[in-house]
Amino acid sequence: MIYTKRENLRRYLGMSSSLDTAIHHLLSTDLSQLHKGRNDIDGDQTFVNRFDYQTMPQEQASWEGHAKYADMHVLLSGHEKIGVTNAAALKETARKPEEDFIGYEGDVQVWFPMTTEDILIVFPEDVHMVKVMDGESTLVEKACYKFKV
């Protein structure tokens, strides 16, 4: 996983071509102009989902993992915290291969506070719990880049 500030994102260029595509898109695009839902960048190799949600207490949030894609979480507004635990430390509860979704249960190992300046990149071994309020509940506007690994 990578947790960094937006200003440092260029440092991670060269790790993979699909991550490079996502980073270049993020740094050259006005994300407020993305339409809600899926926005294609490089077909199924790299795309970005744009959505909004109200953050919630941890007890209401759920785990998600992926087998084919890594995620790059970027907030356009609001704040939240994202929990991350290595997949080996959790119990798998659901699998939907057509959606590249794997559900889990278990404890959060690390919390990452997210604002519009923060970037969190999670790989398939980094199961994540999103939409968790950090303090009070707030509306989050988000872009989540998906890139094949």
Number of C-alpha atoms within 10 A of each C-alpha: 16 12 16 15 14 16 11 10 17 12 9 13 15 10 9 12 15 21 24 17 18 23 18 14 17 18 13 8 10 9 17 13 8 15 11 14 12 16 16 14 16 13 9 11 18 24 22 26 17 22 16 17 12 15 23 19 13 17 7 9 15 16 22 22 28 23 16 16 21 24 27 23 23 23 22 18 16 19 26 26 20 21 23 23 20 17 20 10 14 16 12 16 10 13 16 10 11 6 10 13 17 19 18 21 16 13 13 18 10 12 15 16 16 20 17 18 13 19 22 20 18 21 21 20 16 20 26 25 20 20 24 25 22 19 12 11 16 18 16 21 18 23 25 20 27 26 26 18 16
